[in-house]
Amino acid sequence: MALDDILLEAEDKMIKTEEVVQKEFAGVRTGKASPSLVENILVEVYGSNMRLRELAGITAPEPRMLMIQPWDMTSIQPIEKAIQKSNLGLNPAVQGKFIRIVLPELSTERRQEFVKIIHKMTESGRVAIRHVRREAMEGIKKESKASGNTEDAVEAAEKEIQKLTDGYITKLDQHLAHKEKEILTV
């Protein structure tokens, strides 16, 4: 594998790590309702676990309300139980063919808990990016021994990996700052 390929693969993995952190952030509640808040909740139906988004349509008809309309009415009770168990502090109410969730106002303590949660998510992302850097550095060293690249080429590739790492960690920190501001805004 050429040095350029190692760099491209590392950058691709870092992009995916950033996307994963952003998706995790979407599941952390702010003051307004968003389908992404509940879409990944695992529901035990049909003898297996399925994501809520695979079982129902999820909409936000009002800023602090979610409506869930299961495609199969037999899954309404398992969906309700899964939402209650989800540790999101949500209280679903079954109304005929729908499940309605009214989001309560967030307390200051709960907002601080959410901030701690997103800090942990960001740190996990940073660790994953550093892991990608370490793998890429090892790949560069193996490649240089195998193909006899010049020291300058190896050094340039290592600097490029470090630059990518610093850039993606900075992006994660920017996403963190934005999400933290969003959570703490009353």
Buried (B, 14 or more C-beta within 10 A) or exposed (E): EEBEEBBEBBBEBBEEBBEBBBEBBBBBBBBEBBBBBBBBBEBBBEEEEBBBBEBBEBBBEEEEBBBBBBEEEEBBEBBBEBBEEBEBEBEBEEEEEBBBBEBEEBEEEBBEBBBEBBEEBBEBBBEBBEEBBEBBBEBBEEBBEEEEBEEEBBEBBBEBBEEBBEEBBEBBEEBBEEBBEBBBEE
